[in-house]
Amino acid sequence: MAQEENFLENQHSGENHPPASDGSSQNPLPKRKRIKHVLIGSPKAVTSTIHYLQVIGYATTGDWSPLLPTENPDEVMSILIRQTLIQ
């Protein structure tokens, strides 16, 4: 609540300073970066890999794009975009 009051006081006084830090957090917050996973192969191989990644808890099947045809016959691709923490 004190931070909210500090914020409101700063807004009313025309100051635009963030609330003072107590110094307890010396490490900067980790940054999130996007990473793309692309699976390319036969429909059976891509689907099987997507299901395996769900079994091991990496990503659910719903996280992946639908199977998209490539320019090669009997080949598809699926894409997963995730956020990963970079320290």
Backbone torsions as a table, in degrees:
resi	resn	phi	psi	omega
1	MET	NA	-33.7	-178.7
2	ALA	-64.0	-37.6	178.2
3	GLN	-64.8	-40.1	178.1
4	GLU	-62.4	-43.6	179.3
5	GLU	-64.2	-42.0	178.3
6	ASN	-60.7	-44.3	178.6
7	PHE	-61.2	-46.8	-179.4
8	LEU	-64.3	-40.3	178.5
9	GLU	-62.6	-42.8	179.3
10	ASN	-63.4	-37.7	-179.7
11	GLN	-67.3	-40.3	-178.3
12	HIS	-74.4	-29.7	-177.3
13	SER	-86.7	-2.5	179.4
14	GLY	88.0	-6.3	177.5
15	GLU	-76.3	151.8	-179.9
16	ASN	-127.8	45.2	-178.8
17	HIS	-101.3	141.2	175.0
18	PRO	-71.6	159.1	176.9
19	PRO	-57.9	146.4	-178.9
20	ALA	-64.9	142.0	178.2
21	SER	-86.1	147.5	178.4
22	ASP	-86.3	1.1	177.0
23	GLY	80.6	2.8	-177.4
24	SER	-75.0	-19.4	-179.3
25	SER	-110.7	100.2	-178.2
26	GLN	-95.7	-19.9	177.5
27	ASN	-87.6	135.3	176.6
28	PRO	-66.5	155.6	178.9
29	LEU	-63.2	141.2	178.5
30	PRO	-65.5	149.3	-179.7
31	LYS	-96.0	146.7	177.2
32	ARG	-103.4	131.4	178.5
33	LYS	-124.0	147.3	178.3
34	ARG	-80.7	140.2	173.9
35	ILE	-132.7	138.9	-179.4
36	LYS	-112.0	131.5	174.1
37	HIS	-107.6	132.6	178.9
38	VAL	-125.9	124.4	174.1
39	LEU	-106.2	129.6	178.9
40	ILE	-131.6	129.0	178.9
41	GLY	170.0	-164.1	177.5
42	SER	-66.3	154.9	178.5
43	PRO	-54.7	-38.5	-179.3
44	LYS	-66.8	-42.7	-178.4
45	ALA	-66.9	-42.4	-179.3
46	VAL	-66.7	-46.1	179.4
47	THR	-62.2	-42.1	179.6
48	SER	-62.2	-42.0	179.8
49	THR	-66.8	-41.4	177.5
50	ILE	-60.0	-43.8	179.0
51	HIS	-66.0	-38.9	178.4
52	TYR	-63.0	-42.6	179.7
53	LEU	-64.9	-27.4	174.2
54	GLN	-73.1	-42.2	-179.2
55	VAL	-59.6	-39.7	-179.1
56	ILE	-84.2	0.0	174.2
57	GLY	85.1	15.9	-178.7
58	TYR	-80.5	-44.7	-179.2
59	ALA	-158.1	147.3	177.2
60	THR	-81.2	160.9	179.9
61	THR	-62.7	-30.3	179.4
62	GLY	-71.8	-13.2	178.7
63	ASP	-75.2	-21.1	-175.1
64	TRP	-87.9	152.2	174.7
65	SER	-69.4	161.7	172.5
66	PRO	-61.2	159.6	177.4
67	LEU	-65.0	126.4	-178.5
68	LEU	-112.5	131.7	179.6
69	PRO	-68.3	146.3	173.0
70	THR	-102.2	-176.5	179.4
71	GLU	-76.9	-10.3	179.0
72	ASN	-91.9	140.1	178.7
73	PRO	-63.7	145.1	178.5
74	ASP	56.7	34.1	178.1
75	GLU	-134.2	136.0	177.8
76	VAL	-131.2	170.7	173.2
77	MET	-139.8	156.1	174.5
78	SER	-139.6	145.0	-174.0
79	ILE	-122.2	139.2	173.7
80	LEU	-125.7	127.5	176.8
81	ILE	-114.7	125.1	-179.3
82	ARG	-129.4	163.1	172.2
83	GLN	-101.9	133.6	178.4
84	THR	-124.8	148.6	179.6
85	LEU	-82.9	130.6	176.4
86	ILE	-113.8	125.1	-179.0
87	GLN	-100.1	NA	NA
